[in-house]
Amino acid sequence: FNDSDVYKTIEAAAYALGLHPDPKLQARVEKIIDLIAAAQQPDGYLNTYFTLVAPDKRWTNLAVRHELYCAGHLIEAAVAYFQATGKRKLLDVARRLADHIDGIFGPGKRTGYPGHEEIELALIKLYRVTGEQRYRRLAEFFLEVRGRDGSKGAAYMQAHMPIRQQSEIAGHAVRAMYLYSAVADVAALTGDAGYISAMERIWRDVVYRKMYITGGIGSSGRNEGFSEPYDLPNDTAYAETCAAIGLALWNHRLLLLHGQGRFADVLERVMYNGLLSGISLDGVKFFYVNPLASRGRHHRQAWFGCACCPPNIARFLASVGGYIYAVGQGGIWVNLYIGSSAEVKLDGVGKVRLRQQTRYPWDGQVRICLLYTSPSPRDLSTSRMPSSA
């Protein structure tokens, strides 16, 4: 799984470059992209472990190995870097890999799904930036085949039953959040009532029965995930940093799907608490596990053998600006109270410039200033806004 940490770091750099162009950083990233492109095999395959150590074992253990997981993080990095810089080299690498995967898996081809979800949401991102329907269909395939083979122990990877039949959260917390983020993406594209209903049931189970007051999730170290309802011990809480990030990703997607403030509330809670605790104030030490109580033996570390959390924190913090506002149904949603400015194109109104002034959370006062050009000044004031905005 180590390739994925490189990809998450590139994704973080892409978000940073989109906000603050830095020729030195961009040059360094592009050297790494050159190495990644050189490592890609002629058929499009790309995973350094299987290329260097086990070339005859490709795609032989989807449940335990992380080939599709790493591919997903490469795709996310490629999309982010293309959107930030307009450069296509990494995006072309990602497309060749996605085409390779599409040539192996899908209806009439091989049936399978990853033990660690991630490829599904990444393929939706690739579809959105390229318009290629095959990537969307492949994402939907990986969702649809999950839970149909009756595998023992499959609850660990949310494959104990088809997604539309699921009502309770189970298994590994990070895997679950990445899976349900993809389900929410597909539901937003298709309006699938079964997916929407399942997301509502599972969300209620998570938020009302299995989430810490901090927004941390996954109380058990045994499975790095969920246990029984209300089993939320403070001193042995697992509450992985990546799981908190996943909860934020999932709730942001549900917020965009429904426009309801309850999802923004969870997003805000986990951002300021369960997620932010994963990094030190100076930005150089990290928590993998975030217990709510300690006898002084639990400390942040400079790095981990399994280093998924530090680059995940980096990419999330670099992308926070994308969570503050949203647009839909003739209105603008303010999802988070963060000092910021934005320019939004609103149908029937024109370009709207927003400036938010606040010291939140240190001070509850929030001032939002609007500047806009439109056919008439009353267009914006009569826009329908949800009461939860």
Disulfide bonds with the S-S distance in Angstrom:
none
